[in-house]
Amino acid sequence: MNLNFYRYVTVIAETGSLSTASERLFITQSALTQALKKMEQTFGGPLFIYQNRSMQLTPLGQIVLETAMEMEEASLQMTNSISQPEAASARHLSVAVNIQTGSMLVGKVFARFHQRYPDLMVHFLTASTKNAKKLLDQNAVDLIYCNEFEPSDSRIIQRLLYRENILLAIDRHTARQAGLPTGEKLPWKLPPVDISRLSQLPFIVSFSGAHFRHLADSYLKSQNVIPYIVCETSNFLAAQIMAADRVGISLIPSSLADYKNPELLHFHLKTPLTNPLVVAYRADCQPTVEMLCLIQLLEDFCRSNGENSLL
């Protein structure tokens, strides 16, 4: 199978759209569709389903996506290992970020970073928090962005950028039926919600095994909520589209809250839940001036941005 096909799956999952993915990959949509069909024939089932105006991964597709991400990580390691002497001497920075908030957050500050270091080659690699830490442990990247803050881990130096609030996304109609106020839209203008009051409603959640799913599961358990799950998705924007269409309610990081959807409301949780935004590098490696600059830019942006969405 053409190894590029795995990259195609990653981009489709990121964008949720064949047309947008084809533009990013610089291939025609028909060619991308044919490649996807070949992969589905090879793996014996659909990798995506089209739901609520977005391409959603099937359980089989999630497995293929994880394989694709591992292959990208291996490719980066191989490139670093066999690079030519002249390339090895070139100034570069490798950063592993997660598919969801990581790539978007870095994108918000990269223009300023590039202005300061226009000759620096920067490699961004998308990876889960677990795989990003593996890459850092293997010295395959210089810096990682992740969502786990473990001060007791002496192997890495961690910088907590921000603890973002997790919000409840719910459509106006369902909120009104549940007796919640709907006159305002933004979460800081609405009273916090007791999640246990909504435990009878269907939930849209992240895939099992994902960092955010573990975070949400632990929180719901602490609130004595056993969620009735109707959908799993790794795409927070898709989850909010479905929530607006009354499929279910969902827990959403404030950095990815879709405040523009007129049918959707976002509430703070009465018992707060936060998601750490963290950058880290190896304790046995001296951070470069460029690394420290990027970290500072990210920290400044997070603090000034507050609960404003990255979308």
HUZI-V239184 format. One record per helix or strand. SS is the DSSP state (alpha for helix, beta for strand). FROM is the first residue (numbers start at 1). TO is the last residue. If there is no record, write none. Layout:
ss	from	to
SS	FROM	TO
SS	FROM	TO
This chain:
ss	from	to
alpha	4	15
alpha	18	25
alpha	29	43
beta	48	51
beta	54	57
alpha	59	82
alpha	85	88
beta	92	97
alpha	101	116
beta	121	126
alpha	129	137
beta	143	146
beta	156	171
alpha	172	177
alpha	187	189
beta	193	193
alpha	195	198
beta	202	205
alpha	211	222
beta	228	232
alpha	236	244
beta	249	253
alpha	254	256
beta	264	269
beta	274	282
alpha	289	305
